[in-house]
Amino acid sequence: MHPDPDGIAVTLKLATSLDGRIATASGESQWITGEVARLEVHRLRAAHDAVLVGVGTVLADDPELTVRLPGRPVDQPLRVVLDSRLRTPSSAKVASGGDSLILTVAEPRPVGSARVERVESDGARPSVAASLAAMKRHGITSVMIEGGGEVAASFLRAGLVDRLEWFRAPILIGGEGRPCVAALALSRLSDAPRFRCLAVEPCGDDLWERYERDF
């Protein structure tokens, strides 16, 4: 990996249909991929210091973002939420326990037992650079992004995604489904983030593709 200037290696994990959708138009997303792929995701979580999602993922899916591996105790990663307006409910699973960090541009207030920190904004959202700097202050050296499309796009636009771990399910959702990456505002193909394929392998009924940033 080639970590960002703050020394944090960034992995983007995607779980999509064959046509790159993470949910139907109505928002249904659990579960696109199968049990074997989900087990690999838990192993990937265990290999990172932190996992990160946007508040939209919290509101839609209420994920735990913990590592759950059968018969194997592991150190849990720091669970990080980018939440511009502090919409994370105190009852959210990610706000329970002492291993959660919510980064916001709003005035901090208590949200469950999570730590809440204000960071610099990029427009109306926490900036990527400020978010990485905040994680570094907590000793984080590697983070895996797990959703959603806006968060993925913001890190890709910043050129700070080092690896892709892409799980594709053998289904098609169509253009009305929700894309895994939001708008990148590209005018030329030469500006597109470019990656080099490391491996492609079956993962249960799904396909697991692994990429590294191509410099």
Salt bridges, closest charged atoms under 4 A:
GLU40 OE2 - ARG43 NH1 2.89
ASP99 OD1 - ARG79 NH2 2.78
GLU107 OE1 - ARG118 NH1 2.96
GLU117 OE1 - ARG137 NH2 3.81
GLU117 OE2 - HIS138 NE2 2.58
GLU146 OE1 - LYS13 NZ 3.57
GLU146 OE2 - ARG45 NE 2.64
ASP162 OD1 - ARG213 NH2 2.89
GLU165 OE2 - ARG163 NE 3.83
GLU165 OE1 - ARG210 NE 2.81
ASP191 OD1 - ARG188 NH2 3.16
GLU209 OE2 - ARG168 NE 2.47
GLU212 OE1 - ARG196 NH2 2.53
